[in-house]
Amino acid sequence: MALTYLDFERPVAELDKQAVELSGTDPAASQDMTERAATELKKLYAKLGPWEKTQVARHSARPHFSDYVEHLITDYTPLAGDRQFGDDHALLGGTGKIRGRSVVVMGHEKGKDLETRLKHNFGMAQPEGYRKAVRLMNLAERFNLPVISFVDTAGAFPGRGAEERGQAEAIARSIDRGLSLKVPFISVISGEGGSGGAVAIATADAVLMLEHSIYSVISPEGCASILWRDGSRAQDAAKAMKITAQDLKRLGVIDGIIKEPVGGAHRTPDEAIKRVGATIMAQLEELSALDAKALIARRRDKFLNIGRTLPGA
């Protein structure tokens, strides 16, 4: 599949194009262009701003939930339905093993092409998706299995049907269940973490973000529309909202950052997934030493303290 370049990557795109054009006639010049492209890419990604990170976090080739399951989880058995209304394809989950250890895994699935994006509703879950998440967490606690979640959503689906079926209540119950879990809970914000739809499966002992992912109460476009009544000022909103992993780690909202390969996870997905897996295992090892009472107390204190005291205050 051909790589899709983002707007700020145009200098790299031009160098890559020249490298391809020269490959058949002048291999040495082609290699030089390839090396220049790699240098330019490294320089670009070393100084990404919040808006550029937003574009990277939304890249269609970025690893999705299904990719993490395929490469990290063995013996995966999906669980469908909320036992109340139906099954939600935007939020998937089930049981499996990560490096031989049994876990419950769940996450948002955005899809990779038009057909799968429509099937998964672009990763925007409805109430039955969050009730499925509660069902999965109940299962995990019953069998003493750690929970791993992958967050990648613009937010919960805001349609009329979702609201009629209790979207806010379903999100609230999922948040509450996460806070009361008696087993280790690790959440990875792998792309876009938007609003309550993200928090619903991210009230975890360890909240981790990929280096170029974002996490926010509203999208930059939505924030700009509210503050300035101008969605085109999304870039200004992204900067003001402190949505990057680096800002959120400094503010104490998240617990760790997973470094991505140069050029973002969408360029080298296998390496990115490998790094995520290693970080999850390290966190599992640490959290397994705590009993249920300690996990719950530690988790609740962490979330209740967010925003109370800012670093340096």
C-alpha positions as CSV (number, residue, x, y, z in Angstrom):
1,M,0.0,0.0,0.0
2,A,1.4,3.4,-1.0
3,L,2.2,5.7,1.9
4,T,0.0,8.7,2.3
5,Y,2.0,11.8,3.1
6,L,0.7,14.5,5.5
7,D,0.7,18.2,4.6
8,F,3.8,19.0,6.6
9,E,5.6,16.0,5.1
10,R,5.7,17.5,1.6
11,P,9.5,18.1,1.6
12,V,10.0,14.4,2.4
13,A,7.4,13.4,-0.2
14,E,9.3,15.3,-2.9
15,L,12.7,13.7,-2.0
16,D,11.1,10.2,-2.0
17,K,9.6,10.9,-5.4
18,Q,13.0,12.0,-6.8
19,A,14.6,8.9,-5.3
20,V,12.1,6.6,-7.1
21,E,12.6,8.5,-10.4
22,L,16.3,8.2,-10.2
23,S,16.4,4.5,-9.1
24,G,16.4,3.2,-12.6
25,T,19.0,5.6,-14.1
26,D,21.3,6.7,-11.3
27,P,21.3,4.4,-8.3
28,A,23.9,6.5,-6.4
29,A,21.8,9.7,-6.8
30,S,18.7,7.8,-5.8
31,Q,20.4,6.5,-2.6
32,D,21.5,10.1,-1.8
33,M,17.9,11.3,-2.1
34,T,16.7,8.5,0.1
35,E,19.2,9.4,2.8
36,R,18.3,13.1,2.5
37,A,14.6,12.1,2.9
38,A,15.4,10.1,6.0
39,T,17.3,13.1,7.5
40,E,14.5,15.5,6.7
41,L,11.9,13.2,8.2
42,K,13.9,12.9,11.4
43,K,14.2,16.7,11.6
44,L,10.4,17.2,11.0
45,Y,9.3,14.7,13.6
46,A,11.7,16.1,16.2
47,K,9.8,19.3,16.3
48,L,6.2,18.4,15.7
49,G,3.6,20.9,17.1
50,P,0.2,19.9,18.5
51,W,-1.6,20.2,15.2
52,E,1.0,18.1,13.3
53,K,0.7,15.5,16.1
54,T,-3.1,15.6,15.6
55,Q,-2.7,14.7,11.9
56,V,-0.2,11.9,12.7
57,A,-2.6,10.5,15.4
58,R,-5.4,10.4,12.8
59,H,-3.3,8.8,10.0
60,S,-5.3,6.0,8.4
61,A,-2.3,3.7,8.3
62,R,-1.6,4.0,12.0
63,P,-2.0,0.6,13.8
64,H,-5.6,0.0,15.0
65,F,-7.0,-2.4,17.6
66,S,-7.2,-5.3,15.2
67,D,-3.5,-4.9,14.4
68,Y,-2.5,-4.9,18.1
69,V,-4.6,-8.0,18.6
70,E,-3.1,-9.8,15.6
71,H,0.5,-9.1,16.6
72,L,0.3,-9.1,20.4
73,I,-2.5,-11.3,21.4
74,T,-2.6,-15.1,20.9
75,D,-5.6,-17.4,21.4
76,Y,-7.9,-14.4,21.0
77,T,-11.6,-15.1,21.5
78,P,-13.9,-12.1,20.8
79,L,-16.9,-11.4,22.9
80,A,-19.9,-9.8,21.2
81,G,-23.0,-8.0,22.5
82,D,-24.0,-6.2,25.7
83,R,-26.9,-8.6,26.5
84,Q,-29.3,-5.7,26.4
85,F,-29.6,-4.3,22.9
86,G,-27.0,-5.6,20.4
87,D,-23.4,-5.7,19.4
88,D,-21.3,-2.6,18.7
89,H,-18.5,-3.0,16.1
90,A,-16.8,0.3,17.1
91,L,-15.7,-1.2,20.4
92,L,-14.3,-4.7,20.3
93,G,-12.9,-7.0,22.9
94,G,-12.4,-10.5,24.2
95,T,-10.0,-12.8,26.0
96,G,-6.5,-13.9,24.9
97,K,-2.9,-14.1,25.9
98,I,0.0,-11.7,25.7
99,R,3.3,-13.4,25.9
100,G,1.7,-16.4,27.5
101,R,-0.3,-14.4,30.1
102,S,-4.1,-14.5,30.0
103,V,-5.8,-11.1,29.7
104,V,-9.0,-9.4,28.7
105,V,-8.4,-6.9,25.9
106,M,-10.7,-4.3,24.4
107,G,-10.5,-1.2,22.3
108,H,-11.9,1.1,19.6
109,E,-11.6,0.0,16.0
110,K,-11.8,2.7,13.4
111,G,-11.3,0.5,10.3
112,K,-8.8,0.9,7.4
113,D,-10.9,1.6,4.3
114,L,-14.4,2.9,3.5
115,E,-16.1,-0.4,4.0
116,T,-14.5,-1.2,7.4
117,R,-14.8,2.4,8.6
118,L,-18.5,2.3,8.0
119,K,-18.8,-1.1,9.7
120,H,-16.9,0.1,12.7
121,N,-18.6,3.6,12.7
122,F,-15.2,5.2,12.5
123,G,-14.4,4.0,16.1
124,M,-17.3,6.0,17.6
125,A,-19.0,3.6,20.0
126,Q,-22.7,3.6,21.0
127,P,-24.1,2.7,24.5
128,E,-24.0,-1.0,23.8
129,G,-20.3,-0.7,23.1
130,Y,-19.6,0.7,26.6
131,R,-22.0,-1.8,28.1
132,K,-19.9,-4.5,26.4
133,A,-16.8,-2.9,28.0
134,V,-18.4,-3.2,31.4
135,R,-19.3,-6.9,30.6
136,L,-15.6,-7.5,29.7
137,M,-14.4,-5.8,32.9
138,N,-16.8,-7.9,34.9
139,L,-15.4,-11.0,33.2
140,A,-11.9,-10.0,33.9
141,E,-12.5,-9.5,37.6
142,R,-14.4,-12.8,37.9
143,F,-11.5,-14.8,36.5
144,N,-8.7,-12.5,37.9
145,L,-7.4,-11.4,34.5
146,P,-5.7,-8.1,33.8
147,V,-7.4,-5.7,31.5
148,I,-5.7,-4.0,28.5
149,S,-7.5,-1.3,26.5
150,F,-6.6,0.5,23.3
151,V,-8.1,3.9,22.9
152,D,-8.5,5.4,19.4
153,T,-11.7,7.4,18.9
154,A,-12.9,10.9,18.1
155,G,-15.5,10.4,20.8
156,A,-18.6,8.4,21.6
157,F,-21.3,8.5,18.8
158,P,-23.6,11.5,19.4
159,G,-26.6,10.3,17.3
160,R,-30.2,10.4,18.5
161,G,-30.5,6.7,18.9
162,A,-27.4,6.5,21.0
163,E,-28.7,9.3,23.3
164,E,-32.1,7.6,23.6
165,R,-30.4,4.3,24.6
166,G,-28.5,6.1,27.4
167,Q,-25.1,7.1,26.0
168,A,-24.1,9.2,28.9
169,E,-25.2,6.6,31.5
170,A,-23.3,3.9,29.7
171,I,-20.1,5.9,29.6
172,A,-20.5,6.8,33.3
173,R,-21.0,3.2,34.3
174,S,-17.9,2.1,32.2
175,I,-15.8,4.8,34.0
176,D,-17.1,3.7,37.4
177,R,-16.4,0.0,36.6
178,G,-12.9,0.9,35.6
179,L,-12.2,2.7,38.8
180,S,-13.5,-0.2,40.9
181,L,-11.7,-3.0,39.1
182,K,-9.9,-5.4,41.4
183,V,-7.4,-6.5,38.7
184,P,-4.6,-4.6,37.0
185,F,-5.8,-2.2,34.2
186,I,-3.6,-0.8,31.5
187,S,-4.8,1.6,28.9
188,V,-2.9,2.7,25.7
189,I,-4.0,5.8,23.8
190,S,-2.8,4.6,20.4
191,G,-4.2,7.3,18.2
192,E,-6.9,9.8,19.0
193,G,-8.4,9.9,22.5
194,G,-11.5,12.0,22.4
195,S,-13.8,13.0,25.2
196,G,-15.8,10.7,27.4
197,G,-15.7,8.1,24.7
198,A,-12.0,7.7,25.4
199,V,-12.1,8.1,29.2
200,A,-14.8,5.3,29.4
201,I,-12.1,2.7,28.8
202,A,-9.1,4.6,30.1
203,T,-9.7,4.9,33.9
204,A,-6.7,2.6,34.3
205,D,-3.8,2.0,36.7
206,A,-1.4,3.0,33.9
207,V,-2.5,5.3,31.2
208,L,0.1,5.3,28.4
209,M,0.2,7.3,25.2
210,L,2.1,6.7,22.0
211,E,4.5,9.6,21.4
212,H,2.4,11.2,18.6
213,S,-1.1,10.4,19.9
214,I,-3.5,13.0,21.3
215,Y,-5.9,13.0,24.3
216,S,-8.5,15.8,24.8
217,V,-11.9,16.6,26.1
218,I,-13.0,17.7,22.6
219,S,-11.5,17.8,19.1
220,P,-9.5,20.9,18.1
221,E,-12.1,21.6,15.4
222,G,-14.9,21.4,18.0
223,C,-13.0,23.6,20.4
224,A,-12.3,26.2,17.7
225,S,-16.0,26.2,16.7
226,I,-17.1,26.9,20.3
227,L,-14.4,29.4,21.3
228,W,-14.1,31.4,18.1
229,R,-17.0,30.2,16.1
230,D,-14.5,29.3,13.4
231,G,-13.5,25.6,12.9
232,S,-10.6,26.7,10.7
233,R,-8.8,27.8,13.8
234,A,-8.3,24.2,14.9
235,Q,-4.5,24.6,14.9
236,D,-4.8,27.4,17.5
237,A,-7.1,25.3,19.6
238,A,-4.8,22.3,19.4
239,K,-2.0,24.4,20.8
240,A,-4.1,25.9,23.6
241,M,-5.7,22.6,24.7
242,K,-2.4,20.8,25.7
243,I,-3.4,17.6,23.9
244,T,0.0,16.0,23.3
245,A,1.5,13.2,25.2
246,Q,4.3,15.4,26.3
247,D,2.0,18.1,27.8
248,L,-0.3,15.5,29.5
249,K,2.6,13.7,31.1
250,R,3.9,17.0,32.5
251,L,0.4,17.8,33.8
252,G,0.1,14.4,35.4
253,V,-2.9,13.2,33.3
254,I,-1.0,10.2,31.9
255,D,1.6,7.9,33.3
256,G,4.0,7.3,30.5
257,I,4.9,7.9,26.8
258,I,5.7,5.1,24.4
259,K,8.3,6.3,21.8
260,E,7.4,5.8,18.2
261,P,9.7,4.9,15.3
262,V,11.0,7.9,13.3
263,G,8.2,9.1,11.1
264,G,5.4,7.8,13.3
265,A,3.8,4.5,14.0
266,H,2.1,4.5,10.6
267,R,5.5,4.2,8.8
268,T,6.8,1.2,10.8
269,P,3.7,-0.3,12.4
270,D,5.4,-3.6,13.4
271,E,8.1,-1.8,15.3
272,A,5.5,0.4,17.0
273,I,3.4,-2.5,18.1
274,K,6.5,-4.3,19.4
275,R,7.3,-1.3,21.6
276,V,3.7,-1.1,22.9
277,G,3.8,-4.8,23.8
278,A,7.1,-4.5,25.7
279,T,5.7,-1.5,27.7
280,I,2.5,-3.3,28.5
281,M,4.5,-6.3,29.8
282,A,6.6,-4.1,32.0
283,Q,3.6,-2.4,33.5
284,L,1.9,-5.7,34.1
285,E,4.9,-6.9,36.0
286,E,4.8,-3.9,38.2
287,L,1.1,-3.9,38.8
288,S,0.9,-7.6,39.6
289,A,2.7,-7.0,42.8
290,L,-0.3,-5.0,44.2
291,D,-3.4,-6.5,45.7
292,A,-6.9,-5.5,44.8
293,K,-7.3,-3.0,47.7
294,A,-4.1,-1.3,46.8
295,L,-4.9,-1.1,43.1
296,I,-8.3,0.5,43.7
297,A,-7.0,3.0,46.2
298,R,-4.0,4.0,44.0
299,R,-6.2,4.3,40.9
300,R,-8.9,6.4,42.5
301,D,-6.4,8.7,44.1
302,K,-4.6,9.2,40.8
303,F,-7.8,10.3,38.9
304,L,-9.2,12.4,41.8
305,N,-5.9,14.3,42.0
306,I,-5.8,15.3,38.3
307,G,-6.0,19.0,38.1
308,R,-5.9,19.6,41.8
309,T,-2.2,20.5,41.9
310,L,-0.3,21.4,38.7
311,P,3.4,20.7,38.5
312,G,5.4,23.7,39.7
313,A,2.4,25.2,41.5
